[in-house]
Amino acid sequence: MATKQEQNELLTRTGPGTAMGELFRRYWLPALLSEELPEPDCAPVRVQLLSERLLAFRDSSGRLGLVDEFCAHRGVSLWFGRNEEDGLRCPYHGWKYDVTGQCVDVPSEPVENGYAARIKLKSYPLIERGGVLWTYMGPPELQPEPPEFEFCTVAPERSYVSKRFQDCNYLQAMEGGIDSSHVSFLHSGALNHDPLFKGAKGNQYNLGDYKVKFEVVESKGGLLIGARRNAENGNYYWRITQWVMPCFTAIPPRGDHPIHGHFWIPIDEETCWAWSYDYHPTRALTPEERKAMEDGKGIHVKLIPGTYIPAQNKDNDYLMDRAAQKAGVTYSGIEGIGIQDASLQESMGAIVDRSKENLVATDSGIIMARHRLRKAAMELQKGVQPPGRDLDEQRVRSASIVLPPDAVFKEAAKEALIAKPDVPAASV
């Protein structure tokens, strides 16, 4: 039986050659926002994913490339390169590469000797879907179909996606995303004031019952995490979170507000990208909703201009306001739902020491997610492909719903948990 520390090592290490790194490499992962490569021949962008240093660019014909950051000649970073004439040319000695990483020109070598053809950088496919550039870093012969999460298949006017740097391992960030019990505490000050949350009847159920009961069941692609609170007339208010392997969450909606959720993508083993999305399945986002998202409301955060680094971060103590905390304006003294989560997840350190934790019943979703990740990583070593790759396992929704006390939430909410075009979400 593996020790807690051994289990933690397996789950948190995602670099090349690690069990969890191999697992992540079986999925399409969000790498960049489309806005980061806005037009042909624009500046290339450094990308670090799963501890690999890469470079993304859009060539003269609009094709996308994700290649090793470093020139095969003498290791110069191709970020300094010239993006022109359907390729990226190293400024040091002029070696040129196309979007597949193939070297197409070595100026110092005679063309007839074919030297350039023998040089090829490591590269990964890069596709555009839903305002996001996705990459697949696994074996080409096992590449799944492009992602079908609902937020990236609705019309552009119905969705909004952001990303931010997070200064901790992906796992503790993701575990915060599937922990519904903290909402009644950490986010209590925001539920009735944040423009992307306020006004929903479900907020009062969150604030009126702190003794949340969890029921967690496996789905085909991951987990259904049901959080049950008391409602009127002996009924129960259920918030059902979808977790799809390895790191996608759909958070239960509130009223007619957009549905939202996250991906947590490892940069390396001590940092990650927190991706956040909002979308509405039946209408365009209003100008007010979109502006609130751009201003860092809801699950999004305000960024330092020109970067994807939160304006509130550990270097400025997240602009904590003790007076606001004492007055109950915000429960933790930190403004903003997204950064409230990040502040506590980062406070655990780069990789939390899980051997010291003491888990309780409300942590059942976290416990089962760890189990599914560990099991999938072990089975992958035997050639069994992991859950969450099939498109029907991605066409899912979260739900918030009031059910009678004898209802089994997985069955009673079965239809509500399937993403169907132009069908309203199940929301309270």
C-alpha positions in Angstrom: 0.0 0.0 0.0 1.5 3.3 -1.0 2.0 5.9 1.7 0.2 9.3 1.7 3.4 10.9 0.5 3.9 8.4 -2.3 0.3 9.0 -3.4 0.8 12.7 -3.3 4.0 12.4 -5.4 2.1 10.4 -8.0 -0.8 12.9 -8.2 1.2 16.1 -8.2 4.1 15.3 -10.6 3.1 16.0 -14.2 6.5 16.4 -16.0 7.6 14.2 -18.9 7.8 10.5 -18.0 5.7 10.8 -14.8 2.5 8.7 -14.4 0.3 11.8 -14.1 2.1 13.6 -16.8 1.4 10.7 -19.2 -2.3 10.8 -18.1 -2.6 14.6 -18.9 -1.0 14.0 -22.3 -3.9 11.8 -23.3 -6.3 14.9 -23.5 -6.7 18.1 -25.4 -5.6 20.8 -23.0 -6.2 24.5 -23.3 -2.8 26.2 -24.1 -3.6 29.8 -25.0 -6.4 32.1 -25.6 -7.1 32.9 -29.2 -6.4 36.5 -28.5 -2.8 35.6 -27.7 -2.2 34.7 -31.4 -4.6 37.2 -33.0 -3.4 37.3 -36.6 -1.0 35.7 -39.1 2.7 36.5 -38.6 2.0 38.0 -35.1 4.6 37.7 -32.4 5.2 34.2 -31.1 4.2 33.3 -27.5 6.1 31.3 -25.0 4.1 28.3 -23.6 5.0 26.1 -20.7 2.8 23.1 -20.1 3.5 19.9 -18.1 7.1 21.2 -17.5 7.8 21.5 -21.2 9.0 24.8 -22.7 7.3 25.4 -26.0 6.6 28.2 -28.4 3.3 28.9 -30.2 2.9 30.9 -33.4 0.5 31.6 -36.2 2.1 31.6 -39.7 1.5 33.8 -42.7 -1.3 31.4 -43.9 -3.0 31.4 -40.4 -1.8 27.9 -39.5 -1.1 27.3 -35.9 2.1 25.7 -34.5 3.3 24.6 -31.1 7.0 23.6 -31.2 10.0 23.3 -28.9 11.0 26.7 -27.8 14.7 26.3 -28.7 16.5 26.3 -32.1 18.0 22.9 -32.9 21.3 24.7 -33.9 22.7 26.2 -30.7 19.7 26.4 -28.4 18.6 30.0 -28.9 15.0 30.7 -27.8 12.9 31.0 -30.9 10.7 33.6 -29.1 13.2 36.1 -30.5 12.5 34.7 -34.0 11.1 36.4 -37.0 7.6 35.2 -37.9 7.4 35.6 -41.6 6.8 33.9 -45.0 5.1 30.8 -43.5 7.8 30.1 -40.9 9.7 31.1 -37.8 13.3 32.1 -38.5 15.9 32.1 -35.7 17.6 35.5 -35.6 21.0 34.0 -34.6 21.9 32.2 -37.8 18.7 32.2 -39.8 17.5 28.6 -39.4 13.8 28.5 -40.3 11.0 26.2 -39.0 7.4 25.6 -40.1 4.4 25.0 -37.8 5.2 21.3 -37.7 8.7 22.0 -36.3 10.2 20.9 -39.6 13.4 22.9 -40.5 12.8 24.3 -44.0 16.0 26.4 -44.4 19.6 26.4 -43.1 21.1 29.4 -45.0 24.7 28.2 -44.4 24.1 24.8 -46.0 23.7 24.1 -49.7 20.0 23.2 -50.5 21.0 20.2 -52.5 22.6 18.4 -49.5 19.2 18.1 -47.8 20.5 19.1 -44.4 17.4 21.1 -43.4 15.1 18.1 -44.1 16.9 16.1 -41.4 16.2 18.7 -38.7 12.9 18.7 -36.9 11.8 20.2 -33.6 9.4 18.5 -31.3 5.9 19.7 -32.0 2.3 19.3 -31.0 -0.9 20.0 -32.8 -2.7 23.2 -31.9 -6.3 23.8 -32.8 -8.7 26.7 -32.2 -12.1 26.1 -30.6 -14.3 28.4 -28.6 -11.8 31.2 -28.3 -9.2 28.8 -27.0 -6.1 27.2 -28.6 -6.0 23.6 -27.5 -3.0 21.2 -27.8 -2.6 17.4 -27.5 0.7 16.3 -26.2 0.3 12.5 -26.3 1.0 9.7 -28.8 -0.4 10.9 -32.3 -2.1 7.6 -32.9 -4.2 8.0 -29.7 -5.2 11.6 -30.4 -8.9 12.0 -29.4 -11.5 14.0 -31.3 -11.4 17.8 -30.6 -13.0 18.8 -27.3 -16.8 19.2 -27.1 -17.3 21.0 -23.7 -20.5 23.1 -24.2 -18.8 26.4 -23.5 -16.6 26.0 -26.5 -19.4 24.9 -28.9 -22.0 27.6 -28.2 -22.0 30.8 -30.4 -19.2 33.3 -29.4 -21.6 35.8 -28.1 -22.8 33.3 -25.5 -19.5 32.7 -23.9 -16.5 34.2 -22.2 -13.2 32.6 -21.3 -10.3 33.9 -19.2 -7.1 32.5 -17.7 -4.8 33.5 -14.8 -1.6 32.4 -13.4 -1.8 30.5 -10.1 1.2 30.0 -7.9 0.6 26.4 -6.7 0.3 22.8 -8.0 -2.8 22.1 -10.1 -4.2 19.5 -7.7 -4.9 21.7 -4.7 -6.4 24.3 -7.0 -8.6 21.8 -8.7 -9.6 20.3 -5.3 -10.9 23.8 -4.3 -13.0 23.8 -7.4 -14.9 20.6 -6.5 -15.3 21.5 -2.8 -18.9 22.9 -2.6 -19.0 23.3 1.2 -16.6 26.3 1.3 -19.1 28.5 -0.6 -21.2 29.0 2.5 -18.2 30.5 4.3 -15.5 31.9 2.0 -17.9 33.3 -0.7 -20.8 34.2 1.7 -20.2 37.9 1.4 -20.3 37.8 -2.4 -23.3 35.7 -3.1 -25.8 38.5 -2.7 -23.5 41.3 -4.2 -21.5 39.9 -7.1 -23.3 40.8 -10.3 -22.8 37.3 -11.7 -24.2 35.6 -8.6 -26.8 37.9 -6.9 -30.5 37.4 -7.0 -30.6 33.6 -7.3 -32.8 31.8 -4.8 -30.2 29.1 -4.4 -28.0 31.7 -2.7 -30.3 31.6 0.3 -30.1 27.8 0.5 -26.3 28.1 0.6 -26.4 30.7 3.3 -29.2 29.0 5.3 -27.7 25.6 5.7 -24.0 25.1 6.6 -24.4 21.4 7.3 -24.1 20.4 3.7 -24.4 16.7 2.9 -22.4 15.2 0.1 -23.1 12.3 -2.2 -20.5 11.5 -4.8 -20.9 9.0 -7.6 -18.8 8.1 -10.6 -19.8 9.2 -14.0 -18.4 7.9 -17.3 -16.0 10.7 -17.6 -15.3 11.5 -13.9 -17.5 12.3 -11.0 -20.9 13.8 -10.2 -20.5 15.6 -6.9 -23.9 16.3 -5.2 -24.1 18.8 -2.4 -27.4 18.7 -0.5 -28.9 21.4 1.6 -32.3 21.9 3.1 -35.0 23.6 1.2 -38.7 24.3 1.9 -41.3 21.7 2.7 -38.8 19.0 3.6 -37.3 19.1 0.1 -33.6 19.3 -0.7 -31.6 21.8 -2.7 -29.0 20.0 -4.7 -25.9 21.5 -6.3 -24.4 19.0 -8.7 -20.9 19.6 -9.9 -19.5 17.8 -12.9 -15.8 16.9 -12.8 -14.5 15.4 -16.0 -11.0 14.0 -16.0 -8.3 15.1 -15.7 -9.1 18.7 -14.5 -12.4 20.1 -15.9 -15.2 21.3 -13.7 -18.7 22.7 -14.3 -20.0 24.6 -11.3 -23.8 24.5 -10.7 -25.6 27.6 -12.0 -27.6 30.2 -10.1 -30.8 31.6 -11.4 -30.5 32.8 -15.0 -26.9 33.7 -14.5 -24.4 32.0 -17.0 -23.0 28.5 -16.2 -19.4 28.6 -15.3 -16.4 26.4 -14.5 -12.7 25.8 -14.7 -9.7 23.9 -16.0 -6.5 23.7 -14.0 -3.6 23.1 -16.3 -0.1 22.4 -14.9 2.6 24.8 -16.1 5.1 22.8 -14.0 4.8 21.0 -10.7 4.6 24.2 -8.6 2.4 26.5 -10.8 -0.6 26.2 -13.0 -3.0 28.1 -15.3 -6.5 28.5 -13.9 -8.8 28.7 -16.8 -12.3 30.1 -16.2 -15.3 30.1 -18.5 -18.9 31.4 -18.4 -21.5 30.7 -21.0 -25.3 30.7 -21.4 -26.9 27.9 -23.3 -29.9 29.8 -24.7 -28.9 33.5 -25.1 -26.1 35.9 -25.7 -24.3 37.3 -22.6 -25.5 40.8 -21.9 -23.1 43.7 -22.1 -23.4 44.1 -18.4 -22.4 40.4 -17.8 -19.5 40.6 -20.2 -18.2 43.7 -18.6 -18.5 42.2 -15.2 -16.4 39.2 -16.4 -13.8 41.5 -17.9 -13.7 43.4 -14.6 -12.9 40.3 -12.7 -16.3 39.5 -11.2 -17.8 36.1 -10.6 -15.1 33.4 -11.0 -12.8 35.7 -13.0 -10.1 37.9 -11.6 -8.7 41.4 -12.4 -5.4 41.1 -14.1 -2.3 43.3 -14.1 -2.6 45.0 -17.5 -0.7 43.2 -20.3 -0.4 40.0 -18.3 -2.4 37.1 -17.0 -1.2 37.6 -13.5 -3.8 38.6 -10.9 -3.7 42.2 -9.7 -4.4 40.7 -6.2 -1.6 38.2 -5.5 0.6 36.9 -2.7 3.1 39.7 -3.2 0.5 42.2 -2.0 -1.4 39.8 0.3 -4.2 39.8 -2.2 -5.1 43.4 -1.0 -6.7 41.9 2.1 -8.9 44.3 4.0 -9.1 43.3 7.7 -11.8 46.0 8.3 -14.0 44.5 5.6 -13.4 41.1 7.1 -14.4 42.2 10.6 -17.5 44.0 9.3 -18.6 40.9 7.3 -18.4 42.6 3.9 -16.2 39.7 2.8 -15.7 36.6 4.9 -12.0 36.4 4.4 -11.2 40.1 3.9 -10.4 39.5 0.2 -12.6 40.9 -2.5 -13.5 38.7 -5.5 -14.7 35.1 -5.6 -11.9 33.9 -8.0 -9.1 35.4 -6.0 -10.7 34.3 -2.7 -10.2 30.7 -3.9 -6.7 31.3 -5.2 -5.5 33.1 -2.1 -6.2 30.1 0.1 -5.1 27.5 -2.4 -1.7 29.3 -2.8 -1.4 29.7 1.0 -0.9 26.0 1.3 2.5 26.3 -0.4 3.6 25.1 -3.9 2.6 21.5 -3.1 0.6 21.0 0.1 1.7 18.3 2.5 -1.3 16.0 2.4 0.1 13.7 5.0 -0.9 16.4 7.6 -4.5 16.9 6.5 -7.6 15.6 8.3 -10.4 14.9 5.9 -14.1 14.8 6.8 -17.3 13.8 5.0 -17.5 17.0 3.0 -14.2 16.1 1.4 -15.7 13.0 -0.3 -15.5 14.6 -3.8 -11.8 15.3 -3.3 -11.1 11.8 -2.0 -12.9 10.2 -4.9 -11.2 12.5 -7.5 -7.8 11.5 -6.2 -8.8 7.9 -6.4 -10.0 8.1 -10.0 -6.8 10.0 -11.1 -4.6 7.5 -9.4 -6.4 4.5 -10.7 -6.5 5.9 -14.3 -2.7 6.7 -14.1 -2.0 3.1 -13.0 -4.3 1.6 -15.7 -2.7 3.8 -18.4 0.6 2.1 -17.7 -1.2 -1.2 -18.7 -2.4 0.4 -21.9 -6.0 1.3 -20.8 -7.0 4.7 -22.0 -8.4 7.0 -19.3 -12.0 8.3 -18.9 -13.0 11.8 -20.2 -11.6 11.5 -23.7 -14.9 10.5 -25.4 -17.1 13.4 -26.6 -20.2 12.1 -24.9 -18.3 12.3 -21.6 -17.6 16.0 -22.3 -21.1 17.0 -23.4 -22.3 17.5 -19.8 -23.7 20.2 -17.6 -23.8 21.0 -13.9 -27.2 21.6 -12.3 -28.9 23.2 -9.3 -32.2 21.7 -8.5 -34.8 21.2 -5.7 -35.8 17.5 -5.3 -38.1 15.6 -2.9 -36.3 13.9 0.0 -36.6 10.4 -1.4 -35.1 11.3 -4.9 -31.8 9.8 -6.0 -30.1 12.9 -7.4 -28.2 11.1 -10.1 -31.4 9.6 -11.6 -33.7 12.6 -10.8 -31.4 15.1 -12.5 -30.2 12.7 -15.3 -31.5 14.8 -18.2 -30.4 18.1 -16.6 -26.8 16.8 -16.5 -26.6 16.4 -20.3 -25.6 19.4 -22.5 -28.3 19.9 -25.1 -28.2 22.8 -27.6 -30.6 25.7 -26.8 -32.1 23.9 -23.8 -32.2 26.0 -20.6 -30.0 24.9 -17.7 -31.5 23.4 -14.6 -31.0 26.2 -12.2 -32.4 27.7 -8.9 
